[in-house]
Amino acid sequence: MTIDKTTLNDLHIFNASGASVFSLIDYTVSAVGKEQLRKFIAHPPDSYEKLMAMQVAIKFWCSHLGQWQKAISNGTVVMLQQYYDNADVDDKPPGLLLSLFGGALLKLINPQGYYATSYSLKHFTDFFNGCRELLTLKNETDLPPLLSADLDAIQQELQDELILKIENISSSTSFATLANINCNVRKKLKSKIERLIMLFARQDALQSMARATLQLGWHFPVILQGGKMELTVEGLYHPLLQKPIQYNTIFDNKVPFLLLTGANMSGKSTYMRALCVAALLAHTGMGVPAQSMTVSRLQGIITNMQAEDNLLKGESYFMAEIKRIKHTATLLAQHQGYLVVLDELFKGTNVHDACECTKAVVEGLLGMPQHLLVLSTHLYEVATELKHHTNIQFAQFITTFTHNGEFIFTYRLENGISNDKIGYKMLLKEGVLSLLGNN
């Protein structure tokens, strides 16, 4: 699956300034695991076979989290990385004086080297112990191929005489021996340690996705291979909301287009983000925030929700929207199997122009049934002029009004076309017109 930076930003996957989907699912114990998890989310598997292998591996971890290693912490990995980054530490074998007088002499003449030798090897021991804890999973009869391959690689890397010497270090080991081991570790193990850290990072990310699935009460989706495009979801909700409303949605090749209407702030954008977030997480192999989900494997997800003007390039907001639509159209013409979400198109022009442009885009998209498409608008005129199309399903977000004119957002998704208008009422409610002397 492909997903670009704009879409990731639209969906708040990696939102540095606020709540993000990534922070919600990050249960990694190391920075390298966190980075690997980030890669899994930003670059989901590129084939159905790889995706299913990921899902099987995450499901395995869901039932074996009690066997996750306990010896390796983030500090362990950081110390190993710093060990090889620190070029100032003496990596020469012990000389005659050190052999005769041991660590006492080194502590006097080179305290930095003494403490590096004394304590660095402890972190190597912890790391190898954690790797061996992971190897106990090889005894499980349901070990999936993806984990089996990684564990075989870890086992192969650990079959090294120098590693065995490190693991056999005890309180009675002489300092001269420690110094010799330290010298050899620095010279001979760097590439092996880097490979082991990479293998550990991958398992750290996988167990994090499993732990998040369980902790958040999410459910694994059914992924369909090839064929006609389908997406059915029940009990879908946005994972970042404290009290989310749940939605049900069905797409198929006969009705692949959903047109949403409703007033501003009625819930259209939240629903679309929830749908895309669930689709993305499904394609990483982990559970999704829904009671159930069945989805054809998607080629990608593309959104158009937060276009930005570019002052330096002299581009208006409207031109930014046009370029994003052009990019979308190019992708859809070249591939099949995209989930496309378009939120309130052409906000950078007048209402009449926005209506005409939106209708033209919709008419074009209707000729691409090999994709799943969602478009939201608060322009009632657009929806009514398109309602004769049998391959569009129309849904609305309801806003209720009290007897004294107050409005209440229900955030419920129902069939139909909304003609709710609350802009003027909001100006009144917020006292803006009173401040301006118009009321």
Secondary structure by P-SEA (a helix, b strand, c coil): ccccaaaaaaacccccccccccccccccccaaaaaaaaaaaacccccaaaaaaaaaaaaaaaaccccccccccaaaaaaaaaaaacccccccccccccccccccccccccaaaaaaaacaaaaaaaaaaaaaaaacccccccccaaaaaaaaaaaaaaccaaaaaaaaccccccaaaaaaaaaaaacccaaaaaaaaaaaaaaaaaaaaaaaaaaabbbbbbbbccccbbbbbcccccccccbbbbbbbbbcccccbbbbbbcccccaaaaaaaaaaaaaaaaacccccccbbbbccccccccccbbbbbccccccaaaaaaaaaaaaaaaaaaccccbbbbccccccccaaaaaaaaaaaaaaaaacccbbbbbbcccaaaaaaacccccbbbbbbbbbbcccbbbbbcccccccccccccaaaaaaaaccccccccc
